[in-house]
């Protein structure tokens, strides 16, 4: 992943308290709204006959425990013990929650001749027919800390607390929510592998490419949301430029809902970054996918792809905010 410009930072304080964030409501409406107002309120123009169903709250503590659990596996580099342990954990947990779970094993030979055994994990919730929303993240970690300012650290593997574990942690908690209260429409999860292998983009985004060539070609989702680096203790999620250009309606929906939930300053519409990530492959294939990504991790973006991508630099509050926004998007999907 690469970015062209930085973003302004703000502190996340006090956003997981009070009635406004303890419970949300899903609104069953025929069209996807692009703007919402109020705290947990309905969409503009909502009629008195709109059906409301309570949705479970996002459990930030449990999500953070999932983040810590992944880091405890060690680096999740393809071929490593940590990679195998995480794959087993993902499959076991998801089979207890989702309607359908299947693995997409595939192989890739890098430009250096390394043979990688990779696996996408796919889980489905809600109706089996009709259109569906794709939620995706990557679960692998970077083999080398190539962005470290200390040259001696650049051969070390990246722990991946934020870059890998955070998005997976949010999706796993959403899976528990969907198991408890089924979403109103079809939802598919993609935990992609080989996103961060590198060092060049030739050997990155591998799981997304494999999914698009198979499931994404035969039975493409209607649209999608990518979560990447969503656990920063000092978060900001500006609009990602490729997302706005290729999935503008999805962006408007996500950032509008975030504003309506009280997170406007953490989801600024007047700031942008440009990031090469899995979503670009989907947009190129004609599937609009928006990227929620914090691409200013640590002072001067100094924690990204370094040994400082650790649990201590992440936050359960940030996981809550992102999970709350995505859950609201899903439960207002119909």
C-alpha angles and dihedrals in degrees: 000000000000134000133203101205142020131240136222116262130224132180121252109227135157098354097124096059133089136031093291093074102028096078134016131189130226116223120209106214132155096234134046108249120217099204136038133184136205132016111307089338130141131269123275110278094019112163128229089247095060111130115235127197123183116242126207118259119252109258105222095181092056092046091051090051087055089052090051092046092056093049088050089060087066125231110348096217115154108267095022128116090244091055091053093047093050092049091053091048093049094050095045095048095044094048088060092053114029132070092230131016127178138163127231107204117189141158133232133187113211126220087259091055097255113149111221126197106207136177133198115205116213127189130179134205134182129014115006093216132054129038121329140199118235120218113188143175136158123252102191126089135224114272094215135030091231095160095058116126087218108077091205090063097051094092092053120102119249116248090214101208090151102016099061109353099058098059091043091050092053093049093048091054091046087053089058090049092050090048090054096042114017114227117249093243139025117293127187125194122208118192099189124205129210095027095129105032100110143099085191127026088253087078098037136083088034098146092049091052092050093048092049092050091053123020093011091056099040098040110006122194118243093241139330149214122219120205116200128159094356100150104071112141088221101043136190126163109191120181110281109230100220088050093053092047096046104025104023096149091052090050092050090050096049097043091043091053091045090054091048091053092053099260099110095124091053093047101045115187092196095062128069141187129187115223132175105222143133093291092067090063090053093047090051088054092052096258112124108227124169122206122224101197138153103213098176102073113172128341108330088358084289099151097059114108091354136107087261093076090104138138092262090065094054132075138214088214091062091049088052094052094049093043091049092053095046092045090053091051091051098045091049091049094108 
